[in-house]
Amino acid sequence: MRLTSGAPEDEELVDLEVEQRHASRPSLPMLLLPAVAMWCGIRIARALCWQAYVAGGGTLGVLRSAIGDFASALEPRVLILAAALAVALVLLGRTGRRRGAHELPRRWASVSQRIVRREAKESIVTAAALVASGLALGLIVGSLCYSHLSSSISLFPSHVSKCRMVVTDDASAGDFGTTSTAVVYSEDGIALNVKVGWSDFDPLPLGSECTVYGDVHLLDDSSGSEYRYSQLIGASFRPRKVEDISWAPTFRGLFGALRFKAGKLFGRFGGDGAALLSGIVLGNREGVGKLGLDDPFRLTGLAHLLAVSGSHLSIIIAISTLALSRMRLPKGAAIAILAAACISYLGLTGLHESAIRACAMSLAANIAWLAGRRRHSLSALTLAVVAMLAIDPPCAYSMGFALSVMSVFGLCVFTPLVAEWLESLSPRLLRKAASPLAMALTAQTCTAPVAIPAFATLSILGPICNLLAAPAIALLLGFGMLSLLAAAIFAPVGNALIGAACILAEGFCAIVRFIASLPLCAIPFSRGGAELAFIAMALGAAVWIAWPLPSRRSKSILAAASAALLALGTVVALWPSPPRLVALDVGQGDAILVSDGSTRLLVDTGREDSKLLAALSRNGAYSLNAVLITHFDEDHCGSLSALDPTVSVDAVLVADGCLDCEDPKAMSTLKTADGLAREGIFELAFGSRIRLSDHLEFEMIWPTEEVDGCDNEDSICLLMRYDADLDGVPEIIALLTGDAESEQLESMVASGLGSIDILKVGHHGSAASITSELAEKLGPKASLISVGEGNTYGHPSYRVIDALVSAGSEVLRTDLQGDIVVTLTQNGAAITYDGR
């Protein structure tokens, strides 16, 4: 039909465009609103129960004792999500009523389609009823779950010498050794989930049970305990003796034996390939962590491939469904076989939350298909989410579960729109790649609110890497499963196939490591989880309502918005920062960032990679002129490797004599530094000076002789002088001490160190860090203590705090204030912090 100019034709064209948009936009299932509300309800219930537990409330009084403090218990992110949800409901109701909806048979019409055919008032009332029902259900199941945990903790004997233990998860290596989760049963039959530390034993595999003798430490009121409480873990357990090891007579025990044997087959070949196959085929990531595969896969946006998720399960289900559809079996038998195959695969991979979600969703969709009903992925997803939250409320705190759900939701809703845009913007030769690239872009964007706060990095090459890696992972998964099956039937052939699979996987890992080493593969990026969640929900609702199909006008708007964002980002990145010293909040560790304009020096790195990268991103440090390592303790240099390749580093500085150190941890750090620093590693001797800018200079005043850098007394101590008007008289003097303590400070004072303005207190404020006499002699106006929240070392010492306060110093702590920013001016130091 040809249209000419004129109002009637223009109106008809607009109507056709609106109708086309609604024909392309997917409908939302009725369970979506109560599913989100149920998630919020569980988190609210957990916060209330934790508050009651800390206050000492009993099982029956959990909610009653928390009612008075309800407002303070609500987590900010829950309130933000609830507000965003309410706004989205109003917009959906009113916009939908104006535009209508794609018509389906009334019997199958979703609530979203019914809403848009009613008045706005009725729409909001209906949506509010759904939200209220989901919220009530979440509060009920969450309260029952966590109040039962509180009761179990209170009834479990605090001193246990002998108990029975069943391991419920694979072991993982962390900052504090190798740990795994387990259920312990006291002699009177009380069960409790615990975190087991395997410092003195080889970790037992998932599904094994044993008799153990050890010490149980019930949860206290620290922040680390609060996180464990949310995961239904009631105590930590350290075995002293393990005996009578066997496989538990449970589902996990049955498949645990099979997993263990399969893992041994992969483990015989060793290397990255075997670790990767164990991760994607068996869901066991222990080898991945030991070999350091986590970082390259994270930097390339492929971290989700290391654990079993929907993409892995979909391959198994696709093969099974295809085979069943060709076998012409009765529908009941086909459904039973499909369910058995999925459940068996779940058992073989360790029953992870993301895999269970994918299994429940895929079974719902495929059973409907085998039964002759239409598939609706979003309905299957929300049904699986509601079921899992009801059965296992701690899923509301599982990052893997959240990543899985958000990824699938984005793929179901927004992939067609993104693909259409890519097709319209791509050359004709590349349009066939639009759909898979759209899936990668959508998945990465929708999981950003969870992944960015967790990893503090943004993978620039993530979409391309996912596009190229998807077929390779499918091949490796299928090949790995086939080789295990062949090994069970005829060992020689199976072993040969496993070896070939490991070689292929080794090559894949080598490619991933190479891409991860490329400059700007990923950049530090950090925003709060609540902030990103609000932005994501608002943008998602806006895009779903508008459903902007590609047109000349929309392309112009997109180009203008992209140019504006690029210009704004460039200005922000290049904007010179004022001279300042920042004590970065990196947990239990040290990291001090000193900058003047575009010149930056990082003193120590801490030991928690994501916290360091997040802190650097918050302070706009995407490149560093130098990294100075005061000494080789893990909490001062453990995250040096996290800077490669996300942050550009020109040089690494260490104390004189450190390059000849033969200590293993020092040699490992120096090897990392050699690969990181573009200009190399340099030693600093006593009296060495570092000029960061015309106004900022550092002088090394300790140690006075060569050291190996392995002890606290070897820590480099820097005296920073800030001369604002370049008259030779510094306006601000600061002392950075690493882990140096009072004995080293006394030597520095005896050598002529006078009063200072800013003191970075040594050794995280330990009892030996400074005395009252030294505090009086140094007279710092402000004292900065880098310390982790809820640390078990007793840092900082109250005696040290009292000594500093008595000397007239303001004491600031990263565990309480977060990043402590000392802005250097001609009139003195201005101190700000973000608080907690």
C-alpha positions, -999 to 999 in steps of 0.1 A, spaced: 0 0 0 14 34 -10 9 63 14 11 99 5 14 130 26 -15 140 48 -28 137 83 -50 106 79 -22 86 61 3 97 88 -20 85 115 -25 52 97 13 49 94 17 55 132 -10 30 140 7 4 118 40 11 135 25 7 170 8 -25 159 41 -39 146 58 -30 179 33 -48 200 35 -78 176 72 -80 183 72 -73 220 70 -104 242 42 -106 268 51 -109 305 38 -139 326 16 -135 356 41 -150 379 67 -123 372 54 -98 398 49 -122 427 83 -138 419 102 -105 423 81 -97 454 88 -131 469 126 -126 464 122 -93 483 101 -109 511 128 -136 517 155 -110 520 134 -89 544 126 -120 565 163 -129 566 172 -94 578 146 -96 606 156 -131 617 193 -121 618 185 -91 639 165 -112 663 193 -138 664 219 -112 673 196 -98 699 192 -132 715 155 -139 705 142 -174 706 126 -193 677 90 -183 686 99 -147 692 119 -141 660 94 -119 643 79 -105 675 112 -92 687 120 -76 654 88 -57 647 99 -26 666 131 -23 644 114 -32 611 125 -1 593 161 -4 602 162 -41 592 150 -33 556 179 -35 533 183 -4 511 185 -24 479 151 -40 487 135 -6 492 149 6 459 138 -25 440 103 -22 455 101 15 445 113 7 410 88 -21 408 59 2 418 69 28 392 71 0 365 36 -12 375 21 22 370 38 27 337 29 -7 324 -7 -3 334 -12 31 319 9 26 287 -6 -8 281 -41 6 284 -34 32 257 -17 9 232 -34 -24 236 -17 -58 235 -11 -87 213 -42 -109 215 -40 -145 226 -69 -169 234 -85 -157 266 -78 -190 283 -41 -185 280 -40 -146 283 -13 -135 308 -20 -111 336 0 -84 317 -24 -87 288 -54 -86 310 -41 -55 328 -37 -35 296 -74 -41 287 -86 -26 320 -87 8 335 -55 21 351 -70 18 386 -80 -18 381 -45 -25 367 -27 -11 397 -50 -30 421 -45 -63 403 -7 -58 402 -6 -47 439 -25 -79 448 0 -100 430 29 -82 446 13 -85 481 8 -122 477 44 -128 466 57 -106 494 36 -125 520 48 -158 507 84 -147 507 81 -135 543 65 -167 554 90 -191 538 119 -169 547 108 -166 583 103 -203 587 136 -211 571 158 -187 590 140 -190 623 146 -227 621 183 -220 616 183 -197 646 167 -225 666 192 -251 654 221 -228 664 207 -222 698 201 -260 704 234 -272 690 260 -279 717 288 -253 716 314 -279 726 313 -309 704 340 -336 704 324 -362 681 297 -359 654 287 -373 621 293 -351 590 280 -352 554 298 -330 528 274 -311 507 296 -291 483 329 -292 465 360 -278 482 372 -244 472 405 -226 479 402 -191 493 422 -165 512 419 -185 544 426 -220 531 404 -247 516 369 -249 528 336 -267 519 301 -269 533 287 -298 552 260 -309 576 270 -321 610 248 -341 634 254 -340 671 251 -371 692 215 -361 701 205 -358 664 205 -320 659 216 -311 624 235 -279 615 250 -266 582 286 -257 588 316 -243 569 345 -268 572 381 -256 572 404 -284 559 437 -269 570 450 -302 585 433 -327 561 427 -333 524 392 -321 517 365 -348 514 346 -349 481 309 -340 479 286 -367 490 310 -384 514 302 -389 551 324 -396 581 328 -395 618 348 -364 629 363 -350 661 367 -312 661 356 -278 673 324 -260 664 323 -222 664 288 -209 663 280 -177 645 286 -144 663 273 -109 654 301 -101 629 295 -92 592 310 -124 580 287 -143 602 257 -124 587 267 -136 552 270 -172 564 236 -169 581 220 -159 548 235 -190 533 219 -212 561 254 -219 576 252 -219 613 288 -224 624 324 -230 613 340 -264 620 376 -274 621 382 -312 622 409 -326 645 404 -363 635 385 -379 606 375 -416 605 350 -440 590 349 -423 556 322 -436 532 296 -424 507 264 -411 523 232 -431 515 217 -401 498 212 -387 463 244 -367 466 262 -397 480 252 -419 451 263 -394 424 292 -382 445 309 -416 440 304 -413 402 317 -377 402 348 -387 422 356 -415 398 350 -392 368 371 -365 383 400 -390 388 399 -398 351 402 -361 341 428 -355 369 452 -381 355 460 -357 326 463 -326 347 467 -290 334 442 -263 324 423 -287 301 415 -312 328 405 -285 352 382 -269 326 365 -302 317 360 -310 354 343 -276 357 320 -278 327 312 -315 328 312 -323 365 306 -288 380 338 -291 401 358 -259 401 385 -269 426 411 -274 399 401 -241 382 409 -221 414 442 -239 420 455 -232 385 443 -196 384 419 -200 355 393 -178 373 410 -145 364 414 -150 326 378 -163 323 366 -134 344 384 -108 323 371 -122 291 335 -124 304 335 -162 303 334 -169 340 299 -183 337 313 -211 315 333 -225 344 303 -237 363 273 -258 352 244 -236 342 215 -234 317 238 -234 287 253 -267 297 220 -283 306 204 -271 274 228 -292 254 219 -323 274 181 -315 272 183 -307 234 200 -341 227 175 -360 249 145 -342 235 156 -347 199 161 -384 206 128 -388 224 109 -370 196 122 -396 171 116 -427 192 78 -423 190 74 -433 227 42 -426 246 42 -391 260 43 -403 296 73 -425 290 91 -397 271 85 -372 299 97 -397 325 129 -404 305 136 -367 300 131 -359 337 154 -388 347 181 -377 323 180 -341 337 180 -352 373 209 -376 367 229 -348 351 221 -325 380 234 -352 404 265 -357 384 273 -320 385 267 -314 422 232 -299 424 242 -263 419 214 -237 421 218 -223 386 217 -258 371 186 -267 392 169 -235 379 178 -244 343 166 -279 348 133 -268 363 127 -243 335 137 -266 307 116 -294 320 86 -272 323 90 -260 287 98 -294 272 72 -313 291 46 -288 278 59 -293 243 58 -331 246 23 -328 259 12 -308 229 11 -274 245 29 -243 234 62 -233 250 66 -201 268 101 -196 282 93 -167 305 64 -186 321 87 -216 327 114 -193 341 92 -176 366 76 -209 376 111 -223 383 121 -192 403 90 -193 425 94 -230 431 131 -228 440 126 -198 463 98 -216 481 118 -248 485 153 -232 491 149 -196 503 187 -190 504 186 -189 466 177 -153 471 213 -147 482 230 -169 456 250 -150 430 250 -179 406 212 -182 408 208 -145 403 231 -144 373 213 -174 357 178 -159 362 187 -124 349 206 -138 319 177 -160 308 151 -133 314 171 -109 293 176 -134 265 139 -142 264 127 -106 265 153 -84 248 173 -106 224 149 -102 194 150 -64 197 188 -62 201 192 -86 171 169 -64 150 190 -34 158 223 -52 150 209 -64 117 199 -29 107 234 -15 117 256 -43 104 269 -48 68 250 -74 49 279 -99 52 278 -98 90 240 -100 95 241 -137 101 261 -131 132 236 -106 146 215 -131 165 243 -148 184 260 -115 191 227 -101 204 224 -130 228 259 -123 241 253 -86 245 220 -91 262 233 -116 286 262 -95 296 241 -64 300 214 -81 321 238 -97 344 259 -65 349 240 -54 381 251 -87 398 285 -93 381 300 -57 384 297 -54 422 310 -90 426 340 -88 402 346 -50 400 355 -54 363 338 -47 330 348 -70 302 352 -50 270 357 -81 248 331 -101 266 304 -102 239 328 -112 212 345 -138 234 311 -153 243 301 -154 207 332 -174 198 333 -195 229 297 -208 228 303 -235 201 336 -245 216 321 -251 250 293 -271 234 319 -292 216 340 -297 248 309 -306 269 296 -331 244 331 -346 238 337 -348 276 304 -365 283 310 -390 254 345 -398 267 333 -405 302 306 -428 288 331 -446 266 354 -450 296 326 -467 316 320 -491 287 356 -498 275 384 -481 294 411 -480 267 390 -462 242 375 -439 269 409 -429 282 421 -421 247 390 -399 242 395 -382 275 431 -374 266 420 -359 233 393 -339 251 419 -325 275 442 -315 247 413 -296 230 404 -280 263 440 -271 269 441 -252 236 409 -234 244 423 -223 278 455 -211 261 434 -189 238 414 -175 267 446 -167 287 461 -149 256 429 -128 251 429 -119 288 464 -106 286 455 -81 259 454 -44 270 419 -31 277 404 -66 276 386 -55 308 387 -23 329 380 -17 366 344 -7 371 324 -4 402 290 7 412 268 -2 441 245 -32 437 214 -12 446 223 16 423 228 -7 393 196 -27 402 176 5 401 191 17 368 187 -17 352 150 -20 362 142 15 351 159 11 317 144 -24 312 109 -11 319 114 19 296 127 -3 267 99 -28 271 73 -1 271 87 19 242 100 -11 223 120 11 199 124 -7 166 151 6 144 142 36 122 159 67 110 146 87 140 156 61 166 190 56 150 196 93 152 186 94 188 208 64 196 238 80 178 234 113 196 230 96 230 261 74 223 281 104 213 271 123 244 279 94 267 313 89 250 321 126 254 310 126 290 331 95 298 361 110 281 358 143 300 354 124 333 384 101 326 407 129 315 395 154 342 426 162 364 421 152 400 433 174 428 463 163 449 451 138 473 459 107 494 433 80 496 433 51 521 414 25 500 388 2 515 402 -32 505 392 -52 535 419 -66 558 449 -52 540 467 -20 530 463 0 498 471 37 496 465 57 464 483 91 460 475 112 430 481 146 415 465 153 382 470 123 360 500 110 380 493 82 404 512 60 429 497 30 446 513 19 478 504 -18 484 475 -37 470 457 -56 497 447 -92 491 411 -91 478 411 -85 440 376 -74 435 378 -48 464 410 -34 450 397 -30 415 364 -15 428 384 10 449 406 20 420 375 24 398 358 46 424 388 69 425 393 70 387 426 52 387 428 33 354 465 37 350 493 38 376 528 54 372 541 30 399 531 4 424 552 4 456 552 -29 476 562 -21 512 569 -58 520 558 -93 508 530 -101 533 499 -113 514 476 -86 527 500 -60 512 508 -75 478 484 -103 473 463 -85 447 492 -73 425 482 -98 398 447 -83 397 461 -52 380 471 -72 349 458 -63 324 429 -42 338 452 -14 350 483 -1 332 514 0 355 546 16 345 569 4 373 570 -16 405 591 -4 434 605 -26 462 630 -22 490 668 -25 484 678 -62 486 644 -76 478 653 -87 442 678 -112 457 652 -127 481 647 -165 477 616 -167 498 588 -185 477 561 -158 483 586 -130 475 597 -147 443 561 -153 432 553 -116 438 584 -105 419 575 -127 390 541 -112 389 556 -77 391 580 -84 362 551 -94 339 531 -64 351 555 -34 350 561 -21 315 594 -4 326 605 -30 351 611 -34 388 633 -9 407 648 -11 442 646 19 466 675 25 491 674 45 523 671 82 513 657 75 479 632 102 467 602 98 444 588 130 428 552 124 418 547 159 407 561 194 412 542 196 445 544 160 458 576 142 469 583 110 488 614 101 508 622 66 519 632 68 556 630 31 565 646 6 563 681 19 566 699 -11 551 692 -40 526 663 -63 536 645 -93 520 611 -78 525 596 -108 543 590 -93 577 570 -64 592 602 -46 602 613 -46 565 583 -24 555 592 6 534 582 38 553 576 69 531 576 105 543 554 124 519 558 162 516 532 184 498 545 219 489 516 238 474 533 271 467 568 256 458 586 277 485 605 247 499 583 245 530 558 217 528 522 226 539 514 189 546 536 160 558 523 125 559 540 92 570 531 59 554 543 30 574 532 -3 559 534 -29 587 562 -11 606 555 -9 644 566 12 674 602 -2 674 608 11 639 590 44 646 613 50 676 643 45 653 629 70 628 621 96 655 656 91 670 670 98 635 652 132 633 616 125 623 596 154 637 559 162 638 536 152 610 501 160 598 489 126 585 498 92 598 490 59 581 491 37 613 513 6 609 501 -30 610 464 -21 608 465 -5 642 478 -36 661 487 -33 698 524 -30 688 519 -3 661 524 28 682 528 39 718 514 69 736 548 86 738 553 82 700 519 95 693 527 126 714 560 132 696 546 127 661 514 147 668 494 137 637 462 157 632 447 126 615 455 89 617 443 65 590 439 28 598 434 3 570 415 -26 585 389 -52 575 354 -52 589 349 -80 614 385 -92 612 395 -119 636 429 -103 646 415 -77 670 426 -49 648 427 -20 656 437 -21 692 416 1 715 448 10 734 463 24 701 431 43 694 431 58 729 468 68 725 461 86 692 430 103 704 448 115 736 475 130 714 448 151 696 446 130 665 413 122 646 412 84 640 397 72 608 392 36 599 384 20 565 362 -6 581 339 22 594 345 51 570 352 32 537 376 51 514 392 79 534 401 108 510 426 133 522 426 163 497 458 183 499 454 221 497 475 251 505 454 256 537 459 221 549 442 187 545 405 183 539 393 148 548 361 132 534 348 96 534 318 77 521 308 61 554 290 29 558 
